[in-house]
Amino acid sequence: MEVKITSENFESLKNGAQPLVVDLWAPWCGPCRMVGPVISELAQDYDGKIVVGKCDVDEEEEIAAELGVRNIPTILFIKNGQIVDKHVGAAPKSLLDEKFKALL
């Protein structure tokens, strides 16, 4: 299951007990719409092990600015409150799955 990342919940999710994957996207972004379903599948695959969040950069500009996001989609992999990996642009499920596994 995916959670919606907002300025109200981002800090608690980032510093939570489970690793966090954040998909920074926008509805008008073509590559974001391509990678979105892949992220949703992986969120189901890793349910209970990794928290997966979606952050609309148009609605949450402060988060995007704080994280230094310049291009979307940007997928951040966060463990113990720190960004440990990052992927920019569309990617096949196999590549993202490897990044999810590395986060555990």
VENWOSUL-V833757 format. One record per residue. N is the residue number from 1. SS is DSSP state (H for helix, E for strand, - for the rest). PSI is psi in radians with two decimals (NA if undefined). D_FIRST is the distance of its C-alpha to the first C-alpha in whole Angstrom. Layout:
N,SS,PSI,D_FIRST
N,SS,PSI,D_FIRST
//
This chain:
1,-,2.48,0
2,E,2.59,4
3,E,2.64,7
4,E,2.16,10
5,-,2.21,13
6,-,2.97,16
7,-,-0.40,19
8,-,-0.58,19
9,-,-0.11,16
10,H,-0.84,16
11,H,-0.75,19
12,H,-0.63,17
13,H,-0.73,14
14,H,-0.64,16
15,-,0.30,18
16,-,3.08,16
17,-,-0.54,16
18,-,2.67,14
19,E,2.75,14
20,E,2.32,12
21,E,2.22,12
22,E,2.12,13
23,E,1.87,13
24,E,2.13,16
25,E,3.09,17
26,-,2.59,19
27,-,-0.47,19
28,-,-0.05,23
29,-,2.02,22
30,H,-0.94,22
31,H,-0.56,21
32,H,-0.71,18
33,H,-0.46,17
34,H,-0.73,18
35,H,-0.36,16
36,H,-0.88,13
37,H,-0.56,12
38,H,-0.77,12
39,H,-0.70,10
40,H,-0.74,7
41,H,-0.79,9
42,H,-0.59,9
43,H,-0.68,5
44,H,-0.76,6
45,H,-0.63,9
46,-,0.31,9
47,-,2.28,6
48,-,-0.21,9
49,-,-0.67,11
50,E,2.37,10
51,E,2.27,8
52,E,2.17,7
53,E,2.61,9
54,E,2.30,11
55,E,1.93,14
56,E,1.98,17
57,-,-0.38,20
58,-,-0.61,22
59,-,-0.52,20
60,-,1.07,20
61,H,-0.59,23
62,H,-0.70,24
63,H,-0.80,21
64,H,-0.73,22
65,H,-0.76,25
66,H,-0.64,25
67,-,-0.05,23
68,-,0.54,26
69,-,2.13,24
70,-,-0.45,26
71,-,2.61,25
72,-,2.67,21
73,-,2.50,19
74,E,2.25,19
75,E,2.10,16
76,E,2.45,17
77,E,1.99,16
78,E,2.29,17
79,E,2.35,18
80,-,0.66,20
81,-,0.00,20
82,E,2.47,22
83,E,2.08,21
84,E,-0.26,22
85,E,2.82,21
86,E,2.48,21
87,E,2.29,20
88,E,2.27,22
89,-,3.03,22
90,-,2.69,20
91,-,2.64,20
92,-,2.74,20
93,H,-0.67,17
94,H,-0.73,19
95,H,-0.80,20
96,H,-0.61,16
97,H,-0.71,16
98,H,-0.68,19
99,H,-0.66,18
100,H,-0.81,15
101,H,-0.71,17
102,H,-0.41,19
103,H,-0.38,17
104,-,NA,17
//
